[in-house]
Amino acid sequence: MSKRIVIALGGNALGASLKEQMVAVKETSKAIADLIEAGHEVVVTHGNGPQVGMINEAMSALHDIKPEKFGNIPLSVCVAMSQAYIGYDLQNALREELAMRNINKPVSTVVTQVVVDKDDKGFKNPTKPIGRYLSDKEIEECKAEGIPVMEDAGRGWRKVVASPHPIDIVEIDAVKALIKENNVVITCGGGGIPVIKEDKHYKGVPAVIDKDFASAVLAQKLGADSLIILTAVEKVAINFGKENQQNLDELTVCDAEKYIEEGHFAKGSMLPKVQAALEFVKSGNDKTAIITLLEKAKAGIEGQTGTRIKS
């Protein structure tokens, strides 16, 4: 049965550098094409943590070398740059994969602005990791300079920026129009360019929006049947990494909220994914969210694997 699916790609779907990304998007496109070939209508979102950090560092380095020539590039502009260059690689790889399967569907990337509240508490408490992992020396230098850093789910320390909650998607009508014309749309890349609305103007703000929360808002606004959040594990687990780890085939809203309260999901990794899934599932009747591995996306939508979250 054909479904409208929003598929949110995790960082492992894109690699951590230009070279890795060129390789990764080819494999990623196969998983997306599997769903399209099965008859589903697919809209794609993706993260940008390593990429936006790389761009931000490069722009800052240029400014340090020649401040009179290169002004400070706002983080919102860096997010826009990351959307375009990731979209460029991903749409070309996906278009090629579809053509190899004799599927005639255009693929389009929309550089997308996502509205946030200027008073969002996230601006006062930066939590979103960006860029590469830091050395011990770099961690100390950042702390000395007052640059926020934090440990990222036990994998190392990274710089962090504000991560306000998404409210609305500026280009949603354009996305809907492209879908109506049979396009596979790549949108809300990196969670979208964070903007606040000032009368008729949208103003960029220094932040990075969590792509899973942006994907949940997108899925709601598109009336999607399913939200698939792809990550580095096949199933959500409680007691993760312990002897009594339990992988979950299914999660009800009540159970998920209980496990969140008990602290089972790490803030920097699984917690936002489960929270975003809950937001989508609670937004209407017969909504389903699935969290699983990239290569298991088709099996997940067919109920063969992954963790299925439902009301």
Secondary structure as the mmCIF struct_conf table of DSSP 4:
data_model
#
loop_
_struct_conf.conf_type_id
_struct_conf.id
_struct_conf.beg_label_comp_id
_struct_conf.beg_label_asym_id
_struct_conf.beg_label_seq_id
_struct_conf.end_label_comp_id
_struct_conf.end_label_asym_id
_struct_conf.end_label_seq_id
STRN STRN1 ARG A 4 LEU A 9
HELX_RH_3T_P HELX_RH_3T_P1 GLY A 11 ALA A 13
TURN_TY1_P TURN_TY1_P1 LEU A 14 LEU A 14
BEND BEND1 ALA A 16 SER A 17
HELX_RH_AL_P HELX_RH_AL_P1 LEU A 18 GLU A 37
TURN_TY1_P TURN_TY1_P2 ALA A 38 GLY A 39
STRN STRN2 GLU A 41 HIS A 46
HELX_RH_AL_P HELX_RH_AL_P2 GLY A 49 ILE A 65
TURN_TY1_P TURN_TY1_P3 PRO A 67 LYS A 69
BEND BEND2 PHE A 70 PHE A 70
HELX_LH_PP_P HELX_LH_PP_P1 GLY A 71 PRO A 74
HELX_RH_AL_P HELX_RH_AL_P3 LEU A 75 MET A 100
TURN_TY1_P TURN_TY1_P4 ARG A 101 ASN A 102
STRN STRN3 VAL A 107 THR A 109
STRN STRN4 GLN A 113 VAL A 116
TURN_TY1_P TURN_TY1_P5 LYS A 118 ASP A 119
HELX_RH_3T_P HELX_RH_3T_P2 LYS A 121 PHE A 123
TURN_TY1_P TURN_TY1_P6 LYS A 124 LYS A 124
BEND BEND3 ASN A 125 ASN A 125
STRN STRN5 LYS A 128 ILE A 130
BEND BEND4 GLY A 131 ARG A 132
HELX_LH_PP_P HELX_LH_PP_P2 TYR A 133 SER A 135
HELX_RH_AL_P HELX_RH_AL_P4 ASP A 136 GLU A 145
TURN_TY1_P TURN_TY1_P7 GLY A 146 GLY A 146
STRN STRN6 VAL A 149 GLU A 151
TURN_TY1_P TURN_TY1_P8 ALA A 153 GLY A 154
BEND BEND5 ARG A 155 ARG A 155
STRN STRN7 TRP A 157 VAL A 161
HELX_LH_PP_P HELX_LH_PP_P3 PRO A 164 HIS A 165
STRN STRN8 PRO A 166 ILE A 169
TURN_TY1_P TURN_TY1_P9 VAL A 170 GLU A 171
HELX_RH_AL_P HELX_RH_AL_P5 ILE A 172 LYS A 180
TURN_TY1_P TURN_TY1_P10 GLU A 181 ASN A 182
STRN STRN9 VAL A 184 ILE A 186
BEND BEND6 CYS A 188 CYS A 188
HELX_RH_3T_P HELX_RH_3T_P3 GLY A 189 GLY A 191
STRN STRN10 ILE A 193 GLU A 198
TURN_TY1_P TURN_TY1_P11 ASP A 199 LYS A 200
STRN STRN11 HIS A 201 GLY A 204
BEND BEND7 PRO A 206 PRO A 206
HELX_RH_AL_P HELX_RH_AL_P6 LYS A 211 LYS A 221
TURN_TY1_P TURN_TY1_P12 LEU A 222 GLY A 223
BEND BEND8 ASP A 225 ASP A 225
STRN STRN12 SER A 226 THR A 231
BEND BEND9 ALA A 232 LYS A 235
STRN STRN13 ALA A 237 ILE A 238
BEND BEND10 ASN A 239 ASN A 239
TURN_TY1_P TURN_TY1_P13 PHE A 240 GLY A 241
BEND BEND11 LYS A 242 LYS A 242
TURN_TY1_P TURN_TY1_P14 GLU A 243 ASN A 244
STRN STRN14 GLN A 246 ASN A 247
BEND BEND12 ASP A 249 ASP A 249
STRN STRN15 GLU A 250 THR A 252
HELX_RH_AL_P HELX_RH_AL_P7 VAL A 253 GLU A 261
TURN_TY1_P TURN_TY1_P15 GLU A 262 GLY A 263
BEND BEND13 PHE A 265 PHE A 265
TURN_TY1_P TURN_TY1_P16 LYS A 267 SER A 269
HELX_RH_AL_P HELX_RH_AL_P8 MET A 270 VAL A 281
TURN_TY1_P TURN_TY1_P17 LYS A 282 SER A 283
BEND BEND14 GLY A 284 GLY A 284
TURN_TY1_P TURN_TY1_P18 ASN A 285 ASP A 286
STRN STRN16 THR A 288 LEU A 293
HELX_RH_3T_P HELX_RH_3T_P4 LEU A 294 LYS A 296
HELX_RH_AL_P HELX_RH_AL_P9 ALA A 297 ILE A 301
TURN_TY1_P TURN_TY1_P19 GLU A 302 GLY A 303
BEND BEND15 GLN A 304 GLY A 306
STRN STRN17 THR A 307 LYS A 310
#
